[in-house]
């Protein structure tokens, strides 16, 4: 079988074809999701993509899913994982009701759910307000945050506690990344000289907004199923993180790691190509 993990980041398996815009290992191929998938029509058995679709505009997301349909064989499986807008909204309302009723011990949870709902769509700097919240020395609701975003929170806290030298930071970047950073800094300098400080700040924010970190749309079980149906997929349904029609899916540890859901805030949905 040909299995493709699109936008894999640091989570991939060597038995899959792994694609990402910034490959982190030799088992990952360079690929920009805004481009056509590098496969022939009806060549692939499984297309899997986790926490990628929300980083695309609605038009880009539809084009991407149409291309997934193109490369899948008849009977092929598409599995899409995204932040679950419905779950986030319900948790926000639950926390709101708790603080309104006088349960101020849940106020930090309420603050977190506001950030989870809004921050990744509006942030203007890396990590955003969620990152600042998580690094607060007086953080009182670590367990709640863990229940919402899983091991991602642990990795964030661990990486933030490690002071890396300048040489280590350089070593962890590719030549292409370093050249791009230098190019952007030179452009920032020119903008500042020609148009002033405010224009430079606007340029910096614009560059960040195009970096891929920002969420451009959100999905719930109705909107994602409707989108997949419009494209032509059939037998579409929500599933658990540990449930899939992909043979031996859990053995690849993409949505389940060490017996735990990797991203608990997620909506998991699968469909078939007719």
Buried (B, 14 or more C-beta within 10 A) or exposed (E): EBBBBBBBBEBBBEEBBBBBBBBBEEBBEEBEBEEEBEBEEEBBBBBBBBBBBBBBEEEBBBBBBEBBBBBBBEEBBBBBBBBBBBBBBEBBEEBBEBBEEEEEEBBBBBBBBBBBBBBBEEBEEEBBBBBEBBEEEEEEBEEBBBBBBBBBBEEBBEEEEEEEEEEEEEEEEEEEEEEEEEEBEEBBEEBBEEEEEEBBBEBBEEEBBEEBBBBBBBBBBEBBBEBBEEBEBEEBEEBEBEBBBBEEBBEBBBBBBEEEBBBBBBBBBBBBBE
